[in-house]
Amino acid sequence: MPNGMNGSLTYGQIDALSDAFAGYLRGVLGLQAGDRVAVQMPNSLGYPVAAFGVFKAGCVLVNTNPLYTSSEMVHQFNDAGVKALVIIDMFADKLPEVLAKTQVQHVVVAGIAEFFPVVPRGIIRAVQKVWSRVLPPVTVPHTRLKAALSLGRDTLAQTPAATLWQRITPDALAVLQYTGGTTGVSKGAMLTHSNLLHNVQQMLAMGGSFMKENEECVLTALPLYHIFAFTANLLGFLTLGGRNILVPSPRPVQNLQRAVENYPITWMTGVNTLYNGLLNEEWFVAYPPKHLKASIAGGTALHDAVAQRWREVTKTPIAEGYGLTETSPVVSFNPLSGDVRLGSIGVPSPGTDVRLVQDDGQEAPVGQPGEIWVRGPQVMSGYWNNPAETAAVMKDGWFATGDIGVMSADGFFKIVDRKKDMVLVSGFNVYPNEVEEVIAQMDAVLEVAVIGVPDESTGEAVRAYVVPNPEHGDAIDIAHVIAHCKQQLTSYKVPKQVEIRDELPKSPVGKVLRKNLKAEAAAALNTRS
């Protein structure tokens, strides 16, 4: 917790507790193999207990963002056909509306301090209930997690947990992982047990030589319900027998201070905004984690300026990888041996084929942009109950990612941008990542996002949204931003408009949501017209 209070579970305890939860799902609730169970929890000790219990029951895990609105919950639960829900008690006020509009039959409620020692658990719950008032009453029929475990434990004498999943095959559905919706309507990617296990082995094949079994300690600030942390932090470091430090919320970024100070962190995973935020914290710059070996970046483009400063502050490498919900998620990774290439997403993971396809269907020459297509054992089997969307992205065994990339002569890849985010200025392609990278070099800039907006003379124009860096002191001069861009970019790539913002819209893992900015710009345009 941000105040340093903590609890812990051994692997043996999680094994026994998840057995009990599997027993509860099958023996008490009567769920069958293949039934969908939603887990709507932030990083907490209850999460692995619930998630592994779902797997052991032979059921399908539906990872759900705890911050979802009632309407978002209704959409996802109905789409997935969820029968049981495990939810954090802080958001139980949404349950009456959600249960009335879905087929969810069973609710299990957990607390953020579940499995903490008695005293800190009591203090945290009292603070939540009395001081911060974030614990609403639970007004629907439900079972508390510990009670569910007790009931499930009683069933294991007659039906051992191993018998519940022994007939599950590698190709069976393990997770319905809904896409983040940063580029459109959220869809359920069908990930099998084979997809996830292959991807863990692919990651370890690329980075395992730098890791020691039973000795690593990973800081998990990204949410486990997101595919990046789920596979890399939870499953990957479980395989290694590593210690996993779970942080319920990395916002504000100062919430990480006690975890960084109190534990021998050897690895970190994160997105550009998380690393940038830490670099703007005095406590982190003064006392970076002294046991850190390396950091892994993904989810969105890692800006060169952030990567370079991270190296300088921590004296350790930061390696960018590339992945998607639909690929479990890792597609490629920067080898940690030798110099990690800034701006590169590395080379494909073992057993993964990557090709770049141009609009005419032909493969892009070396150094030329094309849409990234992926083929490998980690690629999803399709979108849940959505054959049209599946057919749109699955091409003869290849998954068309919608991302634009280029490949160097020695096989290293670089992301140019999302195909849907590309800005067309007078017929020329402008990739927002490139413009953002240039603006992010400015000391006065904390964060930046770039989109395309309609323009009468050029079709589209480049608009930049800039968040000032409070540590810099001086206000951002818009003319200075444009002049800086003119020094490093061709004229049609230079922002025609720059807006100063206090903050940018972000997803739960810290991705800047360009689609929100586009929607806002479109609404403003419609209002004026």
N, C-alpha and C positions, 0 to 999 in steps of 0.2 A: 504494500500500500504506500501512497505518497509519504505518509508519516513514519514509515519504517516498520510498522507492524506487519507481521508475516505469519504464514503457516506453510507446512510442507508435507508432502507425501512421498514415500518410497515407491519404487517400481512394484515391489511386492504388495504394498497396500493398494495401489491402483489396480493391480491385477485382480485382487480379491474383491474390491469394491465394484469394478466393472463386471465381474462375474455375477455379483448380486444384482446389479442393474439389469443385466441380460435376463436373469431369472425373473425379475419383476415384469419386464416387457412381455416375455413369453408365458411365464407360469401364472402371473397374477392378472395382467391386462388381457391376455389371450391373443396378443398380436402374432402374426405369422411371418415366416421368412419372406422378405421382399416388401413388407409394409414400411411406409415412410414415417420417420420420427424426426421432427424438427427440434434442433437444439439452438436456443436463442439466448446465448450467454456471452459476456465479455471474457477476457482472459481471467481464469480463476481455477482453483483446484477442482471444482466440480465439472469443468469442461471435459478433461480427458476421461474422467469416470463415466460421464454420460456418453461421450463419443465412442469410446471403446466398448461400452456396454451395448450400444446400438449395433456395432459390428459383430460382437459375439452372439447377439440374438439373431443374426442373419437378416436383420432389418437394414433399411437404407437411411443413411444420415442426410438430413436436409439442413445445411448450415444457414442460419438466419441472423441477420444483423439486429442486435438488441435495440438499436435506435430507430428501427423501422416504424413508420406510422401504422395506424390500424389498417388503413386501406392497402398499404404495401404488404402487410402481413396477410391480409385476406387474399390478395392476389396470389402470393407465393404459396400459401397453404392450400388454396383451391387448385392451383395449377399442379402442385406436387401430389395432391391427394393425401395430405398429412393426417394421420390417425391419432398420434400422440405428440405432445409438445412439452419440452423441458425449457422453462423460462426463468430468467432472473427476477427476483421479487420486486426490484425497483420499477419494473414496467408492467406490473400486474394490472394497472388501471385500464390497460387496453383490452383486457381479456373479455369483458362482457360483450363488447361490440364484435370482437373477432370471432368468438365462439358462436354467436348468433348467425354469422354469415359463412361459416365453414363447416366441414365435417369432422373437425377435431373432436375426439371423444374423451381424451384423457389429458390432464394437465399435471405436471410435476413442477413444483416451485423450489428454487434454490436461492441461497444467499451469497453475496459476494465474498463473505468470510467463511464459507462452508469449509469444514475440516481444519479451521484455525484452532489453536488452544483455547480453552474456555474463556479466560480473562480477556485477551484481545478480541475474540469473537464477540463477547458481550459488549465491550466498549464500542467497537465499530458499529454494531447494530443499534446501540443506544444513540450514538451520534447521528446515524442515518435517520432514525425514527424521530428523535426529539429536536436535535439541533438543526440539521440540514433538511429534515422533513422530505426525504426522497423515498420513503417506504409507504406506498399507498396500501390501504386494506385490500386483501384478496377476497373478492366477493363472489367467486364462482367455485364450484366443487373442485377440489385439488388435493394433491398429496405432497407433503414436503419431501425433499430428496432423501433425507436420512430415514424417514419412515418407509419410503419406497425400497430403499436398500435393505432394511430389516425384513420387509415382506418378501423381497426377492431372495434373500439369503435362506429363508425357510423352504423355498421350493427346490434348492440345489441338492438336497439330500435325495429327492426322488428323481430329479432330472439334472445331472451335472452340466455345467455351462458348456463344456466341450461338445456335448451331444447336440447343442443347439445350432452350431455352425459347421459341424464336420462335413455336411453335404454341400456347403457353399463352394462353388467353383471359381477359379480365377476370373472368368469372364462375367461373373455375376455383378450386378449393380451394387456399388458400395456407397457412393455419394451422389446426391443431386446438388451440384454446386452452381448456384445462380450467378450469372454474369453480373458485373457491377453496375451495368446500365449506363456507363459513361458515354456510350455511343448510340444508345437506343433502348428499346424495351428489354428488360431483364429476362433471360431464358435459362432454363435448367440444363446445364451440361451434364450428361450421363458419364460418370467416371466409374470404371470398374475397379475391383481389387487389383487386377493385373496392371491397369493404368498406374495406380498409385505406387504399387510395389516396384514396378519397373522404374518409375521416375525417381524414387528414393535411391535405387541402386545406380541410376545414371548420375545423380548428384554426387554420390559417394565415390563413384569411379573417377570423377573429375577433381574432387577436393579432398577425398579421404586420406590421401598420403600426408596431408597437413594436420590431420586430426588423430587423436589417440583415444581409443576406447576407454570409457569410464573416467575420463579426465577432463573433458571439455565442459564449458559453462557458457550457455548461450542466453543472451538477453532478448526476450520476446516482448517487444513493444507493439509490433503489428498484431492485429486481432487474429486469433486462431480460427475464427469462422471464415477468414479470407484464405483463398487457396495457397497463397505464397507462404504464409506462416504455418498453415495447416500441414503442408507437405515438408517444407524445409525445416521448420523449427520443431513441430510436434513429432512427425513421423521420422524425419531424418535424425534428429538428436536422440530420439527414443532408440533407434537402431544402434546408435553409438554408445548408448548408456550414459549420455551426457546429462548434466544438470540444467534444468530449464527454469529460468527466472521469469515468471509471468507478471506482466504489468497490466492491470485492468484498463488503464487509459493513459496514453502518452501526451495528453493535452490537459493543461499546458505542459510543455516539454520538461519543466522542472520536476514533474512527477517521476522522472527517471533518476533523479539525483541519488536517492537512498539506495536504489538497486545498483547503480554504478559504483557507489562508494562502499557498499557492504559485501559485494560478492566478487570473486575473481573472474570477471567476464573475459572469456577468450574469443568469443564470436558475437557478432551483431548482424541482424538483418534489418533492412529499412528501405524507405523510399527517399527521394531527393529532399522533400520538405522536412523529413525527420532529421536527416544529417545536417541540413542547413540550419535547422532550429537549434540543434545541439551546439553547433559552431558559434552560435550567437548567445550562448549561455556562459557567463564568466566562470562559474564553478567547473564547467566541463573543460574549457580551454586551459584553466589553471591546473586542473587535476584530471587529465584524461585517463581512461582505464589502463592501468599499468600492465595487466596481463593479456591485453588484447592481441590476437594474432592477425586477424583480418576481418573485414566487414563486407557484406554482400548487399548490393543494391539491385532493386528490380521494381516492378510495378509501373514505373514511368521513367522517362529519361533522366539520367544522372548528369547534372550540369558539370562541365569540366572545371569551372571555378570552385564548385563545392568539393569535387573529388580531389583537386589539388590541395585545397586548404585542409581537408580531412587528413591527407597524408602528412602534411606539415605539422598538424597539431598532435595526431596520435602516433606518428612515426611508424604507421602500419599501412599495408595496402588496402584499397577498397576496390572490389571487383564488381563490375556490372554484368548482370545476366539478363536473359530475356525469356519471357514465358507468358502464358495466357491461361485463363480459367479452363479453356477447352483442351489444354495440353498438360494438365495435372500439377504444376504449370510449366516446368522448366523445359525450354527448347535448346538454349545455348548458354554458354558461360565462359567467362574469361579465365583461362588457366592462371593459377596463382604462382606457378613457377616462372621465374624471369620477370620482366617488366609487364605489369598489367596495362593494357592499352586504354588510355582515356578516350571516351567517346565510342568505344566499341562494345558490342554485346558478346564478343568472343567467338567461339566456334561451336558447332552443334554438339550436343551431348552424345555419348556413344549410342549407336543404334538409331540415330535420328538423321533423316534426310531433309535438306532444306533446298528449295529452289526459288529463284526470283522470276516472276512472270509479268510480262508487260501487257498493256491493254489489248494487244493483238493476239495474245495467247502464246507468244514466243518467249523463250527464256532471255532474260536481260544479259547483255555482255558484262564482263568484269568491269566494275567501276560505275555501272549505269543502274539507275533505280528500277525496282520492280516490286510487285506485291509478293510478300513472303508466303510461300506454301510450305507446309510441314507434313512429314510422314514419319511415324514411329510408334513404338508400343505404348507411349504415354498419351496418344491422341484419343479423345473421347469417342464413344460409339455414336453420338448424335445428341440432338436436343430433345428433351423429354416431351413427348406428345406434340412434336412440332416438325413433321416431315418436310414441310415447305422450307423452313429456315435451315434444316439439316442439309437439304439438297442444295441450298444456295451457297453453302460453305464447304461441303465435302465433294471433292472432285476426283473420282477414280482412286480413292484411298488417300488423297491429299487433303489437308485442311487449309483452306484459303483464309489467312489471318486478318486481312484488311489493313495490315501494316505495310509500309513501304520501306525497303531496305536496299543497301548496296553491299557488294562483296569485294574485298580487296584481292589482289592476285594471290596472296598466300592463304586465302580461305577464311579470313576474319570478316565478320558482318557488322554493319552499323545500321541502326534504325534512323530513317529519315523522318518519318512521321506517320500518323494515321492517315489512311487513304481518304477517309471522310473529313479529316481536319484540314486537308490541303487547301490552300487559298489560290484561286486562279486570277492573277492580275494581268490584264491585257493579253491573255493567252499564255502567260508564263506561270509555272508552278512555283509557289512559295510554301515552304514547309515551316510551320510555326516553331518547331523545335529549334531550328537554326536561328531564327530571330530571337527566341527566348534565351538561347545560349549566349548570344552577343550582349543582350541587355543585362543578363545576370552577372556579367563581368564587372559591372559598375558597383563600387563600394556602397553607394547610396541606395541600392536596390536590395530589398530582402527577398521578394518573390515577384514573379512575372508570369503572365499568361498572354498568349497571342491568338487571335481569331481573325477570320475574314468577315467583312461586312459589305453589304451592297454599295456599289459606287457607280454613278451615272457614266463616268468617263472611262473607267477601267474594268467594269463588270463587278469586280470585288476590290476592296482595299484592305490593307493590313491595319488592325487595331491592336494596341498593346495595353494591357492593364498592369499597373505597377504598384507594388506595396513598398513604401519607404522602409529603410533600415533604421530603426530607432537608435541604434548604437552609433550611427554616422553623424547624427546631430542636424546637419543641414537639410532643408527641404529639397525635394527633388525638383529640378528645373526641367520641364518638359522639353524645352528647346535643346537642353544639354543631352537628353536621351536621344532625340532625333539626330543631333550632330554626331553623337557617338556611333549610332547605327550607320550613318552615311560614311563614316571612316572605314567600316568593315563589311558593308553589304552593298550589293548592286542596288541601284536606285529603286527598282520596282519592289524590292524586299523591305525597304525602309518603311516603318510604320507611318501611315498618313495621319493617324490619330493615336494619342496617348492619354489614358485616363489614370488618375491616381486613386487608389482604393485603400481602405484600412485593412481589408482582408480579401482573400479569394475563396470562392466556393470550392469545397473539397469533399471527396469521398471519405468513408471511415478510415481508409488506410493512408490518406493524405494525398491522393491524386487530385490535381487541380481539375475541376469539372468544366472543361471548355464548353460542353453542351449547355450548361446553365447560363454561361455568358452569352452564347449564341442566342438562346431563347430570350434572354433579357434584351439583347440588341434588337431582335426581331419584333418583340412586343413594343419597344420604344418607337421603332420605325412605323409600325401599324398605327400607333397612337397619333403620331405626327401626320400620317397620311389620311 
